[in-house]
Amino acid sequence: RLYGATLDPRPALALGLPVSLAPDWTPTGSYDILRELAFARGWSREQWNGGIPSETLVTMVTTYPAAQLGLETRLGSISPGFLADLVVLAGGAGDPYETVISARAQDVRLVIIGGEAVYGLEGLMAAVHGTAAGEPITVCGERRRIRVAVDAPAIPKSGQTLADITALLSQAEPGLLPLDPCQAYRAWLPAAARGSP
């Protein structure tokens, strides 16, 4: 709402055109894609009488971006032969699209990229890797692990750890927000505006 308005994607969607949704920048945008989805759902409900269904909103962050990048035969859905990129979220037995849109950072249980678990609760990371792989971090009060460094000598700086990357980014941006979205949310918003992350 930086400018008080946003593009209405409904005409393009009605024509069958793929429209993608993503956070555009940190200073006034959403902290992550989950918050962007929640904002889009709220905007759709408030401004367009719920004109964009939850399933379409989720498609706008999965299938549509893959198609727009020409990667629809490798990314954008969980299908045989596709790269195994997926997120495991905590949730109930209700509408799965609503579960995704309602999820917060603390609901992310595991992230798999290219078939490799790269982020998640300590127990799940250990179950997948057989060891406590990655670096320990705390997110919204829960212990997790994140695998940033990879053994790929052909890729420059692929061995950097999260601590290495954070130190470099902090030099360039002294006001760098914490990686933990619950802490970042509190650091970013004025005290009077804070709510539940």
N, C-alpha and C positions, 0 to 999 in steps of 0.2 A: 504494500500500500504506500510505497514511497511517494508515488505521484498521484495517489487517490484513485487510480484506475488500472486496469490490466486488460490485455487482449482477451476478447471473448472467443474461445476456440470452438464454440458450438457450430457455427456455420461450416467451418472446415471439417469438423468431425462428421457432420451430417452428409457431407459430400464424400466421405470415406477417406479423407486425407489424414495421414498420421500426424498427430501433434504431440510433441514431447514436453515434458515438465522436468525442471531441474532448478536447484538453487543457483542464482546467478552471481551473487557476490556476498561476502560475509558482512560488511558494514551494516547493511539494512536488510539483507536477504535472510532466508532460513539457515539455521545452523547445519542442517543435514537434510537428506531427501525425505526422511520420515516426517519432519516438521513441514517440509514443503507440501507433501501430500495432505497433511492435516489442514494446512492453510488453504489449499486449493479446494478441499471438500467444504470447508467453512465458507469460502467465497462463493462457491457454487450454490450452496444452500441459501446464503444471505442475498446474493445479487441475482441469481439465475433460477431461483426456486428449485434448487437441487437438480438443475438441468444436466449435470454430468454424473452419470452413475459411478458408483465405487469401482466396478470392474473396469470401466473406461479409464478412470484415474490411474489405476495400477498399470494398465496397458500403456499409459503415457510415460511410465518410467521403466518399462521393460521392452515389450515387443516393438512399439513404435520407434524408440531411439535406435534400436538395432537395425530396423528396416531403413531408417533415414541415413544410417552410416553404411548401408550396403552389407551388413553383417547378419542379416536375418536367417542365414543358413548355418550360423555358428553361435549366435547369441540371442537373448531376448525371451527364451522360454526354456523349460526343462524338457528336453527331447533327446532321443537317441542320436549320438554323433555330435551333439552340441557341446561346447565347453561347459564344464560343470561349475558354473557360477551361481551360487544361491545363498540365501539368508534364511536362517532358522529363527523364528520368532516365538516367544511365549504367546499363548492365546487359547481361547476356549474353542468350543465346538460350533460357534456361530458362523456367520458369513465370513469366509476367508479373506475377501477383499476388504471388508470392514476391519478385520483383525490387522491387516497390513497398514491401513490408513490410520488406525487408532494407536499403533505401536509407537513407543518412545525408545530412546537409546537403551534404557535399562531392560527392554523387552528383547533385544537382540541377544540370542543365545549362542549362535555360531555363524561365521561367515566363511564360505568356501569359494575360492577363486581357482579356476582351472583344475578342479578336483582336489585342491589342497586347502586344508583348514588353516586360515590365516588369522582368525580372531575369534574369541569366544570365552565362555566360562571355563575356568581352569579344568574342571572335571571333564567337560566335553573335549577340550583340546587334548588332554591326556588320553582320553578314550580313543580319539582318532589317531593320535601319533604314537601312543604307547609310552610316551614320556611327557614331561612338562615342557613342551616345545614353545619357543618364543619368549618374549620378555614379559614379566609381570606388570600389570597395570591395574588400577582400581577405577571402575566406572560406576558412578551413582552408588557408591558404597559396596559394590561387589567386586571380588577378585576375578580378574580375567587375564588372558594372555594374548599377545599380539606378535605375529611373525612378520617382521619388516625385512630383515636381512635375508638374502637368498644367496645360494652358492651358484652364481652365474658370472664367471669372470669376463665374459664377453659384454656384459652390461656394466657400464661405468657406475661406480658407487653402489653396486648391488649389495655389497656387504655392510652398508651402513645400518646401524641399529636405530631404534626409535630415539634413544638418547642423543645419538649423533645428529640426527635430523632435527630434533627439537632445539638443540644447541645452535645449529646453523640458522634455523628460522628465527630464533630469538635474537640473534645478532642483527638480522635484517629488519625485524619487526619487534622492537622491545615490548610492545603491548600485546604480544601474541597470547591469544586465549588458551586456557588449558585444554588438553585433549578430551578430558572428561566433560561431556556436555552438561552434566548437572552443575559442575563447578563453573564452567564457561558461562552458562545461563545466568548464574548469580553474579558473576563478574561483569557481564555485559549489560544487564538491565539495571536501571535505577532501582533503589530499594523499594520505592512505592509501587513499582510496576511488576515486581517479582511474583510469580505464582509457581505452580508446580511445573517442573521441566518436562 
